Amino acid sequence: MLSRTADHLFWMARYTERAENTARMLDVNVQTALLPQSPDAAARAWRAMLGISELQEAYDAKHDTVTAKDVIDFMVCDPSNPSSITACLTEARENARAVRGTLTTEVWEVQNQTFLDLRRRLHGGQLRKDPSQFFEWVKYRSHLSRGVTLGTMLQDETVNFIRLGTFLERADNTARILDVKFHGADGDGDNAAGPDLRRDFYFWAALLRSVSGFEIYRKVYRDVITPERVAELLMLRPDMPRSLLACMDEVVENLRAVRNDVSGETERLAGKLHADLQFARIGDILERGLHDTLTEFLARIYELGNRVSRDFLVPLAA
């Protein structure tokens, strides 16, 4: 497969997954904003949203205060934000268009229709009328894209590069959510909400719902929600679809399927990161420090993404 073709497939998947992840986080914040809380706590929650996506500086350059309306607009449709939902779905469609001949008609039509429907929904004011319904639509279109890809595409290198992009992006996002939310619960950093949050059911339930993990948690643990078990579920459970370990299972498997003459070191680093998660215990991670562990994981995922670009795709600009 040509490097440029693989590059478009990889980034089509990453942008689709990024749009879904942003919609998930925004939807949870919209829902939790309905709970009784002080204005300062609400502002901290929205500021944490910006921190997860590393958009605080860009937001502050345009806005003097943090409000729900401004954050939602900035993360959904602000043209100056290259990570907005609109920008991500537009880029996903453009990458799909560039490799139209590689995709099945169904996959292309999902990407193209998502782009067209997005414009209609925004111009029709759905984001203002019912933001949760809009975010559900974004999530649904991402689910549809993955399902149609697996249901209609030949299971060859095309699908391998799509899934590589999906799970590298998902691993990065899950780690960011965990890091920011645990920092807030511990009372650390600018977004701290205080140590009492470590005992707050709604806080941890919202975190689980942001990764579709609430029902899974209940099924696995059948007990009260605790921060330690939330961390274990989202990091070390191979049967939790959005956990770090489950994402690395997919990354290792798809890297193996597309290996070439220069990708040995990339495979080794991916395998080592996978093994570190596979044989880890949550008690050891918490003793060492969850923030340090997740910071290191994010650095390693970033390096892995750069190596995938170098070995298989169009290299990222220095």
Order of alpha helices (4+ residues) and beta strands (2+ residues): alpha-alpha-alpha-alpha-alpha-alpha-alpha-alpha-alpha-alpha-alpha-alpha-alpha-alpha-alpha-alpha
